């Protein structure tokens, strides 16, 4: 290999950590690149006195490591279970990082969006640009439906026009798929890579990238700005390897922008103590308050479900809205309950469909629901975020279930009333006993509405 070929490969190699370099280069070429000081080799799994650490995903918990027969070293070799979905890394394998000359390229960015920001959005957009200028992290604490995506546009434009690499990362593939067309629409002609499990672009790099947080495990020192959408969402909120991936993927003086309607207690504490800058948008872009959920006791609904029945109150609520030509998003605690509920509603001759995380057709089903293909969509928490449906009413069956945390319930309630013409959505939590999460979710929404009212009255 000569230097010219190395420079040709540079766009594919730079800013990557554990890319399939072996697919791009031979072992001889990798050695040459290392000798020239263009790449840095690191052991994939580091042996420590008390166990192992995976240098790709940062995991050091003992149970995440196991032995596997290895063709390379011809013996049983330690591998990392935590990030195996990115390809197996073993104790005898290496990670490679490009440390040669970086491509510094200023993009010709044309923001074609012609919309108008609300006062809260303008305030947040201005603060975001200031954070990028001053190299400070920022929390954008915005209610569901505040228009967080639109808040990003001018900040992204500012960063890209100054040669910065920007990544919008989110924990869920569904949100990536929702964001992609919106971002492409407002930055026409810009090279944008979209990364998620199974994505054909997942080994590409571009000035602007939209990715699941899992995909950031592949990168090191790659981005000047990482925007983490839904920072409180599962699995990012509880998976330290994903948080490690974000930290590893950002450059030394990079900026993290957090977006959330329900930030964690730790994040709120950091804001209170002045350790994290924050800007709050307590009012939706259409300037109407958030729909406040109401609670409805429905007794032992699981026993009814086993008898292939739903509580009459639930059925009556659904029928009432269907009669008034309003669609229903009905959230349930599990896939099995989703299937049972969907079948019961079909038996009642309702136009209904069900979706969950393991449904390969869920994207198409959501699209059909949005286009009035169904009256009722029964769903697990997979649709609690990142989905906007015009004139939809929201119900939660079994709201007392532990999967419905305060954060989840706030997000679920936020699916209703998002459209300016239908801002008075109905949100009903059907339960067999009030929980702290239910009470806190309602309190959270009421407090945000009070904050919005106070700000509005002070103008």
C-alpha positions in Angstrom: 0.0 0.0 0.0 1.2 3.5 -0.7 0.2 6.8 0.8 -2.2 7.7 -2.0 -4.2 4.6 -1.4 -4.2 5.3 2.3 -5.6 8.8 1.7 -8.3 7.3 -0.6 -9.3 5.0 2.2 -9.3 7.8 4.7 -13.0 8.8 4.5 -13.9 5.2 5.3 -11.4 4.7 8.0 -11.2 7.9 9.9 -13.2 8.4 13.1 -14.1 4.7 13.2 -13.5 2.2 16.0 -13.7 -1.4 15.2 -14.8 -1.1 11.6 -14.4 -4.1 9.4 -10.9 -2.9 8.4 -10.1 -6.4 7.3 -12.7 -6.0 4.5 -11.1 -2.8 3.4 -7.4 -3.7 3.8 -5.3 -6.8 4.0 -3.4 -7.7 7.2 -0.2 -6.5 5.5 -1.9 -3.1 4.7 -3.1 -2.7 8.2 0.5 -3.3 9.5 1.7 -0.7 7.0 -0.9 1.9 8.1 0.1 1.3 11.7 3.8 1.7 10.9 3.0 5.0 9.1 1.3 6.2 12.2 -2.1 6.5 10.4 -4.0 4.0 12.6 -3.8 2.9 16.2 -4.4 -0.7 17.3 -6.1 -1.5 20.6 -6.9 -4.9 22.2 -10.6 -5.5 21.8 -10.8 -7.1 25.2 -8.5 -6.0 28.0 -7.6 -8.4 30.8 -7.7 -6.9 34.3 -6.9 -8.1 37.8 -10.6 -8.6 38.5 -11.8 -9.7 35.1 -12.1 -8.2 31.7 -13.1 -4.9 30.0 -14.5 -4.6 26.4 -12.8 -1.6 24.8 -15.6 -1.4 22.2 -18.7 -1.1 24.4 -17.0 -0.4 27.8 -18.6 -3.4 29.6 -16.6 -4.9 32.5 -19.4 -6.9 34.2 -18.1 -10.5 34.6 -21.3 -12.2 33.3 -21.0 -10.4 29.9 -17.8 -12.4 29.0 -17.7 -16.1 28.0 -15.4 -18.5 26.1 -15.8 -19.4 22.4 -13.7 -21.6 20.1 -11.5 -19.2 18.1 -10.1 -19.9 14.6 -7.5 -17.1 14.9 -5.7 -18.3 18.1 -6.9 -21.9 17.8 -8.1 -22.1 21.4 -11.1 -21.1 23.5 -11.0 -17.3 23.5 -12.9 -14.8 25.7 -15.5 -12.8 23.8 -17.9 -10.0 24.8 -21.6 -10.8 24.9 -22.8 -7.2 25.4 -22.0 -5.9 21.9 -22.1 -9.1 19.9 -24.8 -7.7 17.7 -22.1 -5.5 16.2 -20.0 -8.6 15.4 -18.0 -10.8 17.8 -14.9 -9.3 19.4 -12.5 -11.6 21.2 -9.4 -11.3 23.4 -7.1 -12.0 20.5 -8.8 -9.5 18.1 -8.0 -5.8 17.7 -9.8 -2.5 17.3 -8.4 0.1 14.9 -8.7 3.8 15.1 -7.6 6.3 12.3 -5.2 8.8 13.9 -3.9 10.2 10.6 -4.9 13.5 8.9 -8.5 14.3 9.3 -10.8 15.5 6.6 -11.8 19.1 7.4 -14.6 20.0 5.1 -17.0 22.9 5.3 -20.4 21.9 4.0 -22.5 24.0 1.7 -25.7 23.8 3.9 -29.0 25.0 2.7 -31.8 25.0 5.3 -35.0 24.9 3.2 -37.4 24.9 6.1 -39.8 27.8 5.9 -41.8 27.2 9.1 -42.0 29.6 12.1 -40.9 28.8 15.6 -42.9 29.5 18.6 -41.4 31.8 21.3 -40.3 28.8 23.3 -38.8 27.1 20.3 -37.0 30.4 19.4 -35.5 30.6 22.9 -34.3 27.0 22.8 -32.9 27.3 19.2 -30.9 30.4 20.2 -29.6 28.6 23.3 -28.6 25.6 21.3 -26.5 27.7 18.9 -24.9 29.4 21.9 -24.0 26.0 23.4 -22.3 25.0 20.2 -20.4 28.3 20.0 -19.3 28.0 23.7 -18.6 24.2 23.7 -21.1 23.6 26.5 -23.5 20.7 26.9 -27.2 21.5 27.0 -30.5 20.0 28.0 -33.6 21.0 26.0 -36.4 20.1 28.4 -39.5 20.3 26.2 -43.0 18.9 26.6 -44.2 16.2 24.2 -45.4 18.0 21.1 -43.3 21.1 21.7 -41.5 20.6 18.3 -38.1 19.6 19.5 -37.0 18.5 16.0 -37.7 22.0 14.6 -35.6 23.5 17.4 -32.6 21.6 16.1 -32.6 22.9 12.5 -30.7 26.2 12.9 -28.2 24.7 15.4 -27.4 21.9 12.9 -27.1 24.4 10.1 -24.7 26.5 12.3 -22.5 23.5 13.2 -22.3 22.0 9.6 -21.5 25.4 8.1 -18.4 25.5 10.3 -17.2 22.1 9.3 -18.5 20.2 12.3 -19.7 16.6 12.2 -23.1 16.2 13.7 -25.0 13.1 14.8 -28.6 12.8 16.0 -28.8 9.7 18.1 -31.9 8.1 19.6 -32.4 4.8 21.4 -35.1 3.5 19.1 -35.1 2.5 15.4 -38.7 3.7 15.0 -37.7 7.2 16.0 -34.7 7.1 13.5 -37.2 6.2 10.7 -39.5 9.0 11.8 -36.7 11.6 11.8 -35.0 10.6 8.5 -37.6 12.0 6.0 -38.1 15.2 8.1 -34.3 15.9 8.2 -33.8 15.1 4.5 -36.7 17.4 3.6 -35.2 20.5 5.3 -31.5 19.8 4.3 -32.0 19.0 0.7 -28.9 17.8 -1.1 -26.9 17.3 2.0 -25.0 14.0 2.5 -26.9 12.3 5.3 -26.2 8.8 6.6 -28.9 6.8 8.5 -27.7 4.1 10.8 -29.7 1.3 12.5 -29.6 -2.4 12.8 -29.8 -3.8 9.2 -29.3 -0.3 7.6 -27.4 -0.5 4.3 -25.5 2.7 5.3 -24.3 1.5 8.7 -20.6 1.6 7.7 -20.8 5.1 6.1 -19.8 8.4 7.5 -21.3 11.8 6.6 -21.4 15.4 7.9 -24.8 14.7 9.3 -25.8 11.3 10.7 -29.0 10.0 12.2 -28.4 6.8 14.2 -29.6 4.6 17.0 -27.4 4.9 20.1 -26.4 1.2 19.6 -24.6 2.2 16.3 -22.4 4.7 18.1 -20.5 1.7 19.6 -18.8 1.5 16.1 -17.3 5.0 16.5 -14.5 6.8 18.3 -13.7 10.5 18.3 -16.1 10.9 15.3 -18.4 13.8 16.1 -18.2 17.4 17.2 -21.9 17.5 18.2 -24.0 14.6 19.3 -27.7 15.4 19.8 -29.3 12.6 22.0 -33.0 12.6 21.4 -35.2 10.9 24.0 -32.3 10.7 26.4 -34.5 9.2 29.1 -35.8 6.4 26.9 -35.2 2.7 27.3 -32.6 1.2 26.7 -30.3 4.2 26.8 -31.4 5.3 30.2 -30.3 2.1 31.9 -27.6 0.7 29.6 -24.2 2.0 30.6 -22.6 0.6 27.4 -24.8 2.9 25.3 -23.8 5.9 27.5 -20.2 4.8 27.1 -20.7 4.6 23.3 -21.9 8.2 23.2 -18.9 9.4 25.3 -16.5 7.5 23.1 -18.0 8.7 19.8 -17.7 12.4 20.7 -14.4 14.3 20.1 -12.4 15.8 23.0 -14.1 19.2 22.9 -17.4 17.9 21.5 -20.8 19.1 22.6 -23.7 16.9 23.8 -27.3 18.2 23.4 -29.8 16.3 25.3 -33.5 16.3 24.3 -36.2 15.1 26.7 -39.7 15.7 27.9 -39.0 13.7 31.1 -35.4 14.1 32.1 -34.0 11.8 34.9 -33.7 12.8 38.5 -29.9 12.9 38.0 -30.2 15.2 35.0 -32.6 17.5 36.9 -30.2 17.5 39.8 -27.3 18.5 37.5 -29.4 21.4 36.2 -30.3 22.5 39.7 -26.7 22.5 40.8 -25.5 24.4 37.8 -23.6 21.5 36.3 -25.7 21.3 33.2 -27.2 24.2 31.1 -30.9 23.8 30.4 -33.7 25.5 28.5 -37.3 24.6 29.0 -40.2 24.6 26.6 -43.3 24.1 28.7 -45.9 24.8 25.9 -46.6 22.9 22.7 -45.9 24.7 19.4 -49.6 25.3 18.9 -49.7 27.1 22.3 -52.3 24.8 23.8 -51.9 22.9 27.1 -51.1 19.2 27.4 -54.1 16.9 27.8 -54.3 15.9 31.4 -54.9 12.1 31.9 -57.9 10.9 33.9 -58.0 7.6 35.8 -60.7 4.9 35.5 -60.8 1.8 37.8 -61.8 -1.3 35.8 -61.4 -4.1 38.4 -59.6 -7.4 37.6 -59.2 -6.8 33.9 -56.7 -9.7 33.5 -59.3 -12.2 34.6 -61.8 -10.8 32.0 -59.1 -11.0 29.4 -58.6 -14.7 30.1 -62.3 -15.2 29.4 -61.8 -13.3 26.1 -63.6 -10.2 27.4 -62.6 -6.6 28.0 -64.1 -4.4 30.8 -67.3 -2.8 29.5 -65.9 0.7 30.4 -63.0 0.2 28.0 -65.2 -1.0 25.2 -67.7 1.8 25.7 -64.9 4.4 25.6 -63.5 3.0 22.4 -67.0 2.8 20.7 -67.8 6.4 21.8 -64.7 7.8 20.0 -65.1 5.6 16.9 -68.7 6.9 16.6 -67.3 10.4 16.6 -64.7 9.5 13.9 -61.8 9.6 16.3 -59.0 7.0 16.2 -57.7 5.2 19.3 -54.2 4.4 20.4 -54.6 1.7 23.1 -51.4 0.9 25.0 -51.1 -2.4 26.8 -48.3 -3.9 29.0 -47.1 -6.8 26.9 -47.2 -8.5 23.5 -49.4 -11.3 24.8 -52.0 -8.8 26.1 -51.8 -6.9 22.8 -52.6 -10.0 20.9 -55.5 -11.0 23.2 -56.9 -7.5 23.2 -56.7 -7.1 19.4 -58.5 -10.4 18.9 -61.3 -9.4 21.4 -61.9 -6.1 19.6 -62.0 -7.9 16.2 -64.7 -10.2 17.6 -66.6 -7.0 18.4 -66.3 -6.1 14.7 -64.0 -3.2 15.2 -61.4 -2.2 12.5 -58.3 -2.9 14.7 -54.7 -3.8 14.3 -51.9 -4.6 16.9 -48.2 -3.7 16.9 -45.2 -4.5 19.0 -41.4 -4.4 18.9 -41.1 -7.9 17.3 -43.6 -7.0 14.5 -41.7 -6.7 11.2 -44.7 -4.9 9.6 -45.1 -2.3 12.4 -43.8 0.6 10.2 -46.4 -0.2 7.6 -49.2 -0.7 10.2 -48.4 2.7 11.7 -48.5 4.3 8.3 -51.9 2.7 7.5 -53.2 3.9 10.9 -52.0 7.4 10.2 -53.8 7.2 6.8 -57.1 6.1 8.5 -56.7 2.5 7.6 -57.7 1.4 11.2 -59.9 2.9 13.9 -57.9 1.3 16.7 -54.2 0.5 17.0 -53.4 -1.7 20.1 -49.7 -1.3 20.9 -47.0 -2.0 23.5 -44.8 0.8 24.7 -43.0 0.7 21.3 -45.1 3.7 20.2 -44.8 5.7 23.3 -42.4 8.1 21.6 -41.6 9.7 18.3 -45.1 9.1 16.7 -47.5 11.8 15.8 -51.1 10.9 14.7 -53.7 13.5 13.9 -56.8 13.5 16.1 -55.9 10.4 18.1 -57.3 9.5 21.6 -55.1 7.6 24.0 -56.0 4.8 26.4 -53.8 2.7 28.7 -55.1 -0.7 29.6 -53.5 -1.9 32.9 -51.9 1.5 33.7 -50.8 0.0 37.1 -48.3 -2.4 35.4 -44.7 -1.7 36.3 -43.7 -1.2 32.7 -45.7 2.0 32.7 -43.2 4.3 34.6 -43.8 8.0 35.1 -41.7 8.7 32.1 -43.5 6.2 29.9 -47.0 7.5 30.9 -46.0 11.1 30.3 -44.8 10.2 26.8 -47.9 8.1 26.2 -50.2 11.0 27.2 -48.1 13.2 24.9 -49.4 11.3 21.8 -52.8 13.0 22.2 -53.6 16.6 21.3 -50.5 17.2 19.1 -52.3 18.7 16.1 -53.3 22.4 16.2 -56.9 21.5 15.1 -57.2 18.7 17.6 -55.4 19.9 20.7 -58.0 18.6 23.2 -57.2 14.9 23.0 -58.6 12.4 25.5 -56.2 10.5 27.7 -57.6 7.8 29.9 -55.6 5.4 32.2 -57.6 2.2 32.9 -56.3 0.5 36.0 -56.8 -2.0 38.8 -55.2 0.3 41.4 -53.5 3.7 41.4 -49.7 3.7 41.4 -47.1 6.3 42.2 -46.1 6.4 38.6 -49.6 7.3 37.5 -49.9 10.0 40.1 -46.5 11.4 39.3 -47.2 11.4 35.5 -50.4 13.4 36.0 -48.6 15.8 38.4 -45.8 16.3 35.9 -48.2 17.2 33.1 -50.2 19.6 35.4 -47.0 21.3 36.5 -45.8 21.8 33.0 -49.2 23.3 32.1 -49.0 25.7 35.1 -45.4 26.7 34.1 -46.6 27.4 30.5 -49.6 29.4 31.8 -47.3 31.5 34.1 -44.9 32.2 31.3 -47.7 33.1 28.9 -49.4 35.5 31.4 -46.1 37.3 32.1 -45.6 38.3 28.5 
